[in-house]
Amino acid sequence: MAEGSVSLEEVKTSFQKFAVHGDTKATGKEMNGKNFAKLCKDCNITDGKNVTTTDVDIVFSKVK
């Protein structure tokens, strides 16, 4: 793999951790909008100018 890249297993593990964050009933197979917004914020995707939390919410609702 190229330097700085991650394995598919690492991506899956991160997704599962975000999917269950704050939800005791979550299985880790599906993610809600709140946790997707947190994932985007923690990964520095949302910057408040070019990509806002509203943009992330809209994308999530359209893809979901």
Secondary structure, 3 states (H helix, E strand, C coil): CCCCCCCHHHHHHHHHHHHHCCCCCCCCCCCCHHHHHHHHHHCCCCCCCCCCHHHHHHHHHHHC
